[in-house]
Amino acid sequence: MPFDFDRKRVFAESERLGFTSLALYGEDFFRRTLVFFENRFSSQINRGGGFQLEATSPITKIRATLSSASTESLLAILQCGRSHPAPLTGQTQDASLQSSSPTSDTRRRLQEVARKAFAKYPSVQQPVLRFEETKRRFFSDDGQESPQSGDDNWASFSARWFLKHGRALIPFEFEIARANEAALWKSLEQGTSFEEEISLSVTSLTRWPVPKGELPVYWSSKAISVLCQQFLKAFEADRVLGDDSFLNHCQLPLSLRFSIQENAPAEGAFDQEGSPRKALRIFSEGRPRALACRRAEAEALSVPTTGHARRLAFGESPRIGFWQPSLVPLQSRKGLLANLSHGLSIRDLSVAQYDTRSGQIALQVRGAHLVHQGKEGERTEDFVIETNLVDLLSGLEDFEEKAETQSLPLSAKGRGVPPIEISAPSALSPSVFIPGTVPLAQYW
């Protein structure tokens, strides 16, 4: 990524013009997409990048986006004193799949995943598999120290298929993301979650009415990760400073049987403001131990920045975002599901509504199964649980020994945004009110 400008001159001119801060951000962006449908491939490569300038003075704030930067162009923007929005420049092109290219190996792997997963189930119709790899190389400079650079890479796999139920075609979806392509294929080729999801879709086409009443609930690692991601939003310093976090109002200590930490990154890793990333104890013994900060919040709180500035895309300002947090239970044991005589197993859920100030949350539950003597059985209809997040997490009494890593979108924008990688075990709540329609006695 070239930065061919006179850094000393640009920052000196910024100071002469009365700007109290100047931040420069540059990015190179690469994304390749491969889609497999009806035994044929289509592919696309997107490249882009550019520079972003933000400068603040007592009387104005300017922001400019450029496809490339030179000393003259940066000085002209500062001297003009006005924002210059510009579209992200880049190119999109079709990519031919050559057997000797790296994409040919991706094609082979995608075909093998499809063959292995769908061969047993001829009733599956119109399966579509999608592989996507994103690489971002970024540069940040605020004139305070040496310019810093870093990477934000990830790879994802998604699938969509249909099953006939009566006269209707019922859609099913699966998605997984990891920090790089090698980790993604390892999860797909060594794991069984994709094949299990297809098997469950075939064997549980009929959706059973949701039971009503207090039930034990087994939460999958993915479900716990979704809950953890929402819990962590309360630890974003801008929310605390803006009185938009339940931490401002709850009584401490919280009765939670776990701690949360931000895992140590690779040596020399930086966030997208150029601040060093580091391991961080976030929550333990029922109390917050740190807040995730960008530079602005760190300055307001008179604490060091924590390295949590992340950009969803080039051209957007950095927001607070965690990288690789882990939920660590105080105690754990094996065989939670196998030892559950009755209840619900919740494999997947999403957030329909969430108020970070009060902690009230509405969870859209998908992929819930009735549990009979330690085994998942009938799949229920989708339903919504409305509760308080802290109360729900307080009810987690047991955790599996083994944690799994889940990559979730950093924001609700979904596909194409950077992931947050959360490590969390499955867990058991002895009693959760399920707002269904069928008396429990009809199922157990």
Secondary structure, DSSP 8 states (H G I E B T S, - for coil): ----S-HHHHHHHHHHTT-SEEEEEEEEEEEEEEEEETTEEEEEEEEEEEEEEEEE-SS-EEEEEESS--HHHHHHHHHHTS-B----EEEEE-----TTSHHHHHHHHHHHHHHHHHTT-TT-EEEEEEEEEEEEEEEEE-SSSS-EEEEEEEEEEEEEEEEEETTEEEEEEEEEEESSHHHHHHHHHH--HHHHHHHHHHHT-S-B--EEEEEEEEE-HHHHHHHHHHHHHTTBHHHHHTT-SGGGTS-SS---SEEEEE---STT-B-TTS-B---EEEEETTEE---B--HHHHHHHTS---S-EE-SSTTS--EE--SSEEEEESS-BS-TTTT--EEEEEEEEEEEEE-TTT-EEEEEEEEEEEEETTEEEEEB--EEEEEEHHHHHHT--EEEEEEEEEEEESSTT-TTS-EEEEEEEEEEEEEEEEE-SEEGGGT-
